[in-house]
Amino acid sequence: MALSQRLWWQDGVIYQIYPRSFQDANGDGVGDLPGIASRLDYLAQLGIAAIWISPFYPSPMADFGYDVADYTGVDPIFGTMADFDRLIAAAHAKSLKLIIDFVPNHTSDQHPWFLESRASRDNPKRDWYIWRDPAPDGGAPNNWTSNFGGSAWEWDTTTSQYYLHSFLPQQPDLNWRNPEVKAAIFAAMRFWLDKGVDGFRMDVLWLLIKDDQFRSNPQNPDWTPGSNSFGSTLPLYTSDRPETHAIVREMRELMNGYPERVLIGEIYLPLTRLVTYYGPDPNTTEGRGADLPFNFHLIQTAWNAEKIATLIRNYESLLPPGAWPNWVLGNHDQPRLATRVGQGQEHVAAMLLLTLRGTPTMYYGDELGMPNAQISPDEVQDPAEKRQPGIGMGRDPERSPMLWDESPGAGFTTGTPWLPFVPDHAALSVAAESARGNSLLALYRRLLDLRRDRPALHAGDVTDVAAEKGVLRYIRGWESGKRLQILLNLTGEPVQTPAERGRILLTTLMDGAGADVDGTMLLEAGEGVLLELT
Ligand code: NOJ
């Protein structure tokens, strides 16, 4: 494929913003849209192509915005629709794309659709949600469990039936078998596309359809009592149902009416299932599904060179023709990257994410090396933690506010932040790291520059993926251009490793550029090197 045929979401890097935690413009301790607008220069200079903003719709905030009460509005805590319009215009003026989160699986229980649906059994919107009679014993209709633990069924006294909620009881599941639901959601998608948004990140795309016979899920023999009770069964009848694919294709078809929009799917599935969400033939208009079914496998794989080499090879071999890969290292639902990979590995992780083949998605603050925040029991905000306390379900640690400077509010707020800052953060802010030539932020900037400049990195192929003694290595190449070898020491020890013949372009220690390498090189603990092959 010629470079000119490539699309922005293939070549560029996506940056996720959790809006409550990025920048507070009005001093209430919660981030907002004007706050994001005021930080666009930082984002443009960082060198990313697009921002994805987690939900900012009107919401009772039971799940901090993933409980939507109006698909075409802005919650006052985040600003107004005029603020959104200003934000998108300002982003586009800086050549930044704007992707919004969309939550099609469920609404808030305060959404007018649900208020109607629960009002009576013969309400015209009754069938917009999933209502069932009790089982013969009077209990829940079947054994389906909520992702946040406990039954997925909530008893409703007004109409004496149960409704389904894959997440909180305040997040009733829409009935995607009802064509009126589809039409209403598609209308909301058009509303935002007409405003010029550049794509959607679709929440829990693989969960949209549930078994039409409501069969109970099989027990999970590997479940450990005391862990998330969601795992006590295997989600055979509640996830990845065959009928989901037609909906994904229809979403994509709708978006074809708008040029160059991207459809991203949040999908936690094994690789063999994940790749089916690209659609039966991603090369054709009719066969195209999600453009980027989010690949979370780097998050789920142990931080081990041999295992990651196997993962890369497997993923690459499973991608259908015409499918473009993608990689994610962190998001608002997963422990912070810096905490997960451990101190001394953040730099090599950055080089991995930004040199693999496929669109990388970064999570705000990971470019600073922000670790998990420490949340005491009285500071807990996340409903996932409140519903099953003390078993590690909480997502507050990875949602701590962005660190802009060393002022008391970290440049994030003039008020009291809604979540505590991460511990010992003096050296971690944008201001502090911008002043250090070899900081993690400086490395991200350099990697993002290189990735933009070099077709081998943003568009090229990946070959010779291997691992030895804890060092991961692969080669990126583009047509007749110079090939690059990437060598990543994922261990805490120095390792002497085989290397191609070439010249050092960049090391994660930000030194040594220009030196020649021939056949072998010594990598420091946690060091990564980008070689230009000669
Ligand atoms: C996935 C989102 O990423 C998560 O934050 C949310 O709680 C659930 N979907 C429910 O919408």
Residues whose N, C-alpha, C, O or C-beta is under 5 A from the ligand:
A	BS01	NOJ	D63 Y66 F167 D203 V204 D333
